[in-house]
Amino acid sequence: MNMDQLNHASQWMKSQRRTLLLTLSLFLFSSRLMAAESVEALAQHETSGLFGFLFTYIAHNPFVFLFLSIAIGYPLGKVTIKGINLGSTAGTLVVGVGIALTAFSVYGLHIDAPGLVSDIFLMMFMYAIGMKVGPQFFSGLARGGLDFVVIGLIVVFSNFIIVFFGSKLLDLAPGYAAGIISGSYTVTAVMGVAQSAINSGAVKAPAGMTLDQISANIAAGYAISYILSSVFIILLIKYLPAMFGIDPVKAGKDAEADFGAGGDAEALPSTNGFSNLGVLPLDIRAYRVDHQELVGQGVEALFHRYPHAAILKVVRGDEVFDASDNPQLQLGDVIGIRGDYHVLIEGGESTVGVEVDEPRARNVDIEVADIHLGKSAYTGKTIEEMSKEVGFGIYMKAVFRQGHQLPILPKTVVEVGDVIRVAGSDWCVKQAAKKLNSNPIVESTLTETFYLALSLLIGYVCGHLSVTLGGIPFALGTSAGCMLTGIVFSFLRTRNPAFGGPMSEGARSFLQDIGLSLFVAVLAATVGPKILASFQGIVVIKIAGLGLVAALLPPLLAWIYGLYFRKMNPAILAGACAGGRNSTPAMKGAQDECQSDMPAVGYPVPYALTSMIVLVLGYLTMVLY
């Protein structure tokens, strides 16, 4: 480097240093200003010592509120009194409302939790649920689709009848009924539809009232009934089986077995547990080569000669050869053979030599993988034929066609698009997949973010699309849209495991838990202060009582219909009742009580149906009341 270049470099470094120092100075100055403003803001609201400071800090830092609600709500939800507990979701909701209500009523502080957080995590939760239940959803729709529709109709129309005529009977002013429907059904969009009826001129204020008062009544009816309904519907759905003398855990297991998710059936491709090894009729044993006829024979040639046994390791002194090297045997070699128990017991020593204790020959890692069959020379052949040609070192555990498990029989014919589940060493599995013109799919801790983002994008757009008929906006809803894309993506993955993945069960479970918890925490910040504003006279008792009846009686009627008239599985039925009531937390409570995800199978159909019908009924309530 010459002197000019050195001078240039030196000047450049000085310039960068000055820029860095200036940036640091500005950053420190702005940080001090922000800190001063924050302290000043806290000082303005600090009116009651330490607690005043804490609540002021929480109000100015909504993320502290969100995670504080979860941190206290989760252990609170696990506290059991006489066999009853709130559960993590209701616990978070109760704690969040308590903090928000205290901050507002005692210190006059509003906690403005960002609604975007609520939307994002609710959509992620719904997508995670869809990914879990997708393989069973279409099976459930085919088996009990009409029952799910009827359950949804029972819940939504009985809710409307109870609220509409109950409000008339209790002589509640206009606006309360629509608010109670919105709150008791925990569908905030009904408030928007009711307000649109006012704005469009479809609602006329009676004498002595204004339209603003009617709007206030909508909000009051919603606020009181929403919080009560949100908590008690969780408890009702969660304990419905026990109330009727039913073992919820047994119901969950029965549902899993009935839907092909339990018993001896293999897990569907790309669903949780599909890579479980289980108990295989195979073993790896070590033998010393004592028979001269084996000398000079390659490992692959011997497999074609003895298709029920495969040599995976060859130990020769200090050297260890894998089957992928296709080593030729020598006298005195110790070989690790994987094969059926009875084959190894009956013919191991007579065919190879003395069995020995050589851990290096038996040190083979076995994995389970799904292989989606592409077009190859082996499709259209029987399991027996294919095993002889591509089955070196692998055991065929299951075959799936269009999401249904086929029996593994020698004469079972495999076709393009089938999914074969195999167990074997990494090299053996990859070799089989290559011959079948495919790639092996194994359970992974990784998550394919591209498909996650794509499915959420599609779900949001589809759910956001709205069609207005007669002044009433109809939309699927972004959360329901994300759930349906999760269902479709997971359903397609059972047909082709290479599609839309991987999606690790750990990541899916995390999205499900944290998504719902953050959603209800934001909800608590929103409705907490409104509870106090709505406590005015005896009308509060009327709203609370009517809201609770409208929230709890309809799903109870649907439960009776499904249990006694249709003989439905209680775990599936509990999920359907939660879906008919549009209560995702209640469905989660049913899952916790059943110790199974099967309640989610009954959830989507009544949820999607009632989420649209309740908007129409909310609008009609405003017009007809």
Residue pairs with C-beta under 8 A, 6 or more apart in sequence:
1 9
38 60
41 56
41 60
42 53
42 56
42 57
42 60
45 52
45 56
45 59
45 107
45 109
46 52
46 53
46 56
47 107
48 106
48 107
52 107
55 99
55 102
55 103
55 106
55 107
55 109
56 107
56 109
57 64
58 64
58 65
58 68
58 99
58 103
58 111
59 65
59 103
59 107
59 109
59 110
59 111
62 111
62 112
62 113
62 114
62 525
65 96
65 99
65 100
65 111
65 113
65 521
65 525
66 113
66 117
66 518
66 521
66 522
66 525
67 521
68 95
68 99
69 92
69 95
69 96
69 99
69 521
69 524
70 92
70 517
70 518
70 521
72 91
72 95
73 88
73 91
73 92
73 93
73 94
73 95
73 96
73 517
73 521
74 88
74 91
74 92
74 517
75 91
76 86
76 91
76 94
76 95
77 85
77 86
77 87
77 88
77 89
77 90
77 91
77 92
78 85
78 88
78 91
79 85
79 86
84 235
84 239
86 94
86 231
86 234
86 235
87 234
87 238
87 588
87 589
87 592
88 513
88 517
89 234
89 516
89 517
89 520
89 585
89 588
89 589
90 230
90 231
90 234
90 235
90 585
90 589
92 517
92 520
92 521
92 524
93 227
93 230
93 231
93 520
93 521
93 523
93 524
93 585
94 231
95 524
96 520
96 521
96 523
96 524
96 525
96 528
97 227
97 524
97 527
97 528
97 531
98 528
99 111
99 524
99 528
100 111
100 524
100 525
100 527
100 528
100 529
101 528
101 529
101 531
101 532
103 109
103 110
103 111
103 528
104 110
104 111
104 528
104 529
104 532
105 529
105 532
110 529
111 525
111 528
112 525
113 521
113 522
113 525
113 526
114 522
115 522
115 526
117 518
117 522
118 518
118 519
118 522
118 523
119 478
121 514
121 515
121 516
121 517
121 518
121 519
122 479
122 515
122 516
122 519
123 456
123 459
123 460
123 478
123 479
123 482
123 515
124 456
124 482
124 511
124 515
125 479
125 511
125 512
125 515
125 516
125 519
125 584
126 459
126 479
126 480
126 482
126 483
126 486
126 515
126 584
127 452
127 455
127 456
127 459
127 482
127 483
127 485
127 486
127 511
128 486
128 508
128 509
128 511
128 512
128 515
129 483
129 486
129 512
129 584
129 587
129 600
129 603
130 137
130 482
130 483
130 484
130 485
130 486
130 487
130 488
130 489
130 490
130 604
131 486
131 487
131 489
131 490
131 503
131 508
132 272
132 486
132 490
132 508
132 512
132 597
132 600
133 487
133 490
133 597
133 600
133 601
133 603
133 604
134 486
134 487
134 488
134 489
134 490
134 491
134 493
134 494
135 268
135 271
135 403
135 490
135 491
135 494
136 259
136 260
136 261
136 598
136 601
137 487
137 491
137 601
137 604
138 487
138 491
139 259
139 260
139 403
139 601
140 148
140 259
140 572
140 601
140 602
140 605
141 148
141 605
144 566
144 568
144 572
144 602
145 605
147 562
147 566
147 568
147 576
148 576
148 579
148 602
148 605
148 606
149 605
149 606
149 609
150 561
151 558
151 561
151 562
151 573
151 576
151 577
151 579
151 580
151 602
151 606
152 576
152 579
152 580
152 605
152 606
152 607
152 609
152 610
152 613
153 609
153 610
153 613
154 554
154 557
154 558
154 561
154 580
155 554
155 555
155 557
155 558
155 577
155 580
155 581
155 606
155 610
156 185
156 554
156 580
156 609
156 610
156 613
156 614
156 617
157 613
157 617
158 553
158 554
158 557
159 181
159 184
159 185
159 550
159 551
159 554
159 614
159 617
160 181
160 614
160 617
160 621
162 546
162 549
162 550
162 553
162 554
163 177
163 180
163 181
163 184
163 546
163 550
163 621
164 177
164 621
164 624
164 625
166 546
166 549
166 550
167 176
167 177
167 180
167 546
167 625
168 625
170 542
170 546
172 217
172 221
172 539
172 542
172 543
172 546
173 209
173 213
173 214
173 217
174 203
174 205
174 206
174 209
174 214
174 217
174 622
174 625
175 194
175 213
175 214
175 215
175 216
175 217
175 218
175 221
175 622
176 217
176 218
176 220
176 221
176 539
176 543
177 221
177 621
177 625
178 190
178 191
178 194
178 197
178 218
178 221
178 618
178 621
178 622
178 625
179 191
179 194
179 217
179 218
179 219
179 220
179 221
179 222
179 223
179 225
179 543
180 221
180 222
180 225
180 543
180 546
180 547
180 550
181 190
181 550
181 614
181 617
181 618
181 621
182 188
182 189
182 190
182 191
182 194
182 218
182 221
182 222
182 225
182 226
182 618
183 221
183 222
183 223
183 224
183 225
183 226
183 227
183 228
183 229
183 547
184 225
184 226
184 229
184 546
184 547
184 548
184 550
184 551
185 229
185 550
185 551
185 581
185 582
185 610
185 614
186 226
186 229
186 230
186 233
186 551
186 581
186 582
186 583
187 582
187 611
187 614
187 615
187 618
188 222
189 477
189 615
190 614
190 615
190 618
191 218
191 219
191 222
191 618
193 472
193 473
193 615
193 618
193 619
193 622
194 218
194 618
194 619
194 621
194 622
195 215
195 218
196 471
196 472
196 473
196 619
197 203
197 471
197 619
197 622
197 623
198 211
198 214
198 215
198 622
200 471
202 471
202 622
202 623
203 211
203 214
203 622
203 623
205 211
205 213
205 214
219 530
219 534
220 530
220 533
220 534
220 536
220 539
220 543
221 543
221 547
222 530
223 527
223 530
223 531
223 533
223 534
224 531
224 534
224 535
224 540
224 543
224 544
224 547
225 543
225 544
225 546
225 547
225 548
225 550
225 551
226 527
226 547
227 527
227 531
228 544
228 547
228 548
228 551
229 547
229 548
229 550
229 551
229 552
230 520
230 523
230 583
230 585
232 548
232 551
232 552
233 551
233 552
233 555
233 578
233 581
233 583
233 585
233 586
234 583
234 585
234 586
234 589
235 589
236 552
236 555
236 556
236 586
237 555
237 574
237 577
237 578
237 581
237 583
237 586
237 587
237 589
237 590
238 586
238 589
238 590
238 592
238 593
239 593
240 556
240 559
240 570
240 574
240 577
240 590
241 247
241 248
241 251
241 570
241 571
241 574
241 593
241 594
242 248
242 593
244 559
244 563
244 570
246 570
248 570
248 571
248 574
248 590
248 593
248 594
248 595
249 594
249 595
249 596
251 569
251 570
251 571
251 594
252 571
252 594
252 595
252 596
252 598
252 599
253 262
253 596
254 569
254 571
255 261
255 569
255 571
255 572
255 594
255 596
255 598
255 601
256 262
256 263
256 596
256 598
257 263
257 265
258 569
259 598
259 601
260 268
260 404
260 405
261 267
261 268
261 271
261 598
265 405
266 274
266 397
266 398
266 400
266 405
266 421
267 273
267 274
267 276
268 274
268 400
268 403
268 405
268 494
269 370
269 372
269 400
269 403
269 419
269 421
269 441
269 493
269 494
269 495
269 497
270 370
270 441
270 490
270 493
270 494
270 497
270 501
270 502
270 503
271 490
271 494
272 505
274 368
274 370
274 421
274 443
275 367
275 368
275 369
275 442
275 443
276 368
277 366
277 367
277 368
277 423
278 397
280 395
280 397
280 423
281 340
281 341
281 395
282 338
282 339
282 340
282 341
282 395
282 423
283 338
283 339
283 341
283 344
284 312
284 336
284 337
284 338
284 361
284 362
284 364
285 336
285 337
285 344
285 348
285 355
285 362
286 315
286 334
286 335
286 336
286 337
286 355
286 356
286 357
286 358
286 361
286 362
287 334
287 335
287 337
287 348
287 349
287 352
287 353
287 354
287 355
287 356
288 332
288 333
288 334
288 352
288 353
288 354
288 356
289 295
289 329
289 330
289 331
289 332
289 333
289 334
289 335
289 352
289 353
290 331
290 352
290 353
290 354
291 351
291 352
291 353
292 331
294 302
294 329
294 352
295 329
295 330
295 331
296 328
296 329
297 305
297 328
297 329
298 326
298 327
298 328
299 310
299 311
299 314
299 323
299 326
299 327
299 329
300 323
300 326
300 392
302 311
302 329
303 309
303 310
303 311
303 392
303 393
304 388
306 351
307 387
307 388
307 391
308 339
308 340
308 343
309 337
309 338
309 339
309 340
309 343
309 344
310 323
310 337
310 338
310 339
310 392
310 393
310 428
311 323
311 335
311 336
311 337
312 322
312 323
312 336
312 337
312 338
312 364
312 393
312 425
312 428
313 320
313 321
313 322
313 323
313 335
313 336
313 360
313 361
313 362
313 363
313 364
314 320
314 321
314 327
314 329
314 333
314 334
314 335
314 336
314 361
315 321
315 333
315 334
315 335
315 336
315 358
315 360
315 361
316 330
316 332
316 333
316 334
320 360
320 361
321 327
322 427
323 392
323 393
323 425
323 427
323 428
324 427
324 431
329 335
334 356
334 358
334 360
334 361
335 352
335 361
336 358
336 361
336 362
336 363
336 364
337 344
337 348
337 352
338 364
338 393
338 424
348 355
349 355
364 425
365 425
365 426
366 423
366 424
366 425
367 423
367 424
367 425
367 426
367 429
367 442
368 397
368 421
368 422
368 423
368 442
369 421
369 422
369 423
369 429
369 433
369 440
369 441
369 442
370 419
370 420
370 421
370 440
370 441
370 442
370 497
371 419
371 420
371 421
371 422
371 429
371 432
371 433
371 436
371 438
371 439
371 440
371 441
372 417
372 418
372 419
372 438
372 439
372 441
372 496
372 497
372 498
373 379
373 414
373 415
373 416
373 417
373 418
373 419
373 420
373 436
373 437
373 438
374 416
374 436
374 437
374 438
375 416
375 437
376 435
376 436
376 437
378 385
378 386
378 389
378 390
378 414
378 435
378 436
379 414
379 415
379 416
379 418
379 436
380 413
380 414
380 415
381 389
381 413
381 414
382 410
382 411
382 412
382 413
382 414
383 396
383 399
383 408
383 409
383 410
383 411
383 412
383 413
383 414
384 410
384 411
386 414
387 396
389 435
390 431
390 432
390 435
390 436
391 432
392 428
392 431
392 432
393 424
393 425
393 427
393 428
393 431
394 422
394 423
394 424
394 428
394 429
394 432
395 422
395 423
395 424
396 408
396 420
396 421
396 422
397 408
397 421
397 422
397 423
398 405
398 406
398 408
398 420
398 421
399 405
399 406
399 408
399 412
399 414
399 418
399 419
399 420
399 421
400 406
400 418
400 419
400 420
400 421
400 494
401 415
401 417
401 418
401 419
402 417
402 495
403 491
403 494
403 495
406 412
406 418
414 420
417 495
417 496
419 494
419 495
419 496
419 497
420 436
422 429
422 432
422 440
424 432
429 440
430 440
432 440
433 439
433 440
438 498
439 498
441 497
441 498
441 501
441 502
443 502
443 504
443 505
444 502
444 504
445 504
445 506
446 502
446 504
447 502
447 503
447 504
447 507
448 500
448 501
448 502
448 503
451 489
451 500
451 501
451 503
452 503
455 482
455 485
455 486
455 489
455 500
456 482
456 485
458 481
458 485
459 478
459 481
459 482
459 483
459 484
459 485
459 486
460 478
460 481
460 482
461 481
462 476
462 481
462 484
462 485
463 475
463 476
463 477
463 478
463 479
463 480
463 481
463 482
464 475
464 478
464 481
465 475
465 476
466 473
466 474
466 475
467 473
467 474
467 475
468 474
471 619
472 615
472 616
472 619
473 615
474 612
474 615
475 612
476 484
476 608
476 611
476 612
477 611
479 584
480 604
480 607
480 608
480 611
483 604
483 607
484 604
484 608
487 604
489 499
489 500
490 500
492 499
492 500
493 499
493 500
493 501
516 584
516 585
516 588
520 585
534 540
534 543
551 581
554 580
554 581
555 577
555 578
555 580
555 581
558 576
558 577
558 580
559 573
559 574
559 577
562 568
562 573
562 576
562 577
563 570
563 573
568 576
568 602
569 598
571 590
571 594
571 596
571 598
571 599
572 598
572 599
572 601
572 602
573 602
574 587
574 590
574 593
574 594
574 599
574 602
575 587
575 590
575 591
575 598
575 599
575 600
575 601
575 602
575 603
576 602
576 603
576 605
576 606
577 586
577 602
577 606
578 584
578 586
578 587
578 589
578 590
578 599
578 603
579 587
579 602
579 603
579 604
579 605
579 606
579 607
579 610
580 606
580 607
580 610
581 610
582 607
582 610
582 611
582 614
584 603
587 599
587 600
587 603
590 599
591 597
591 598
591 599
591 600
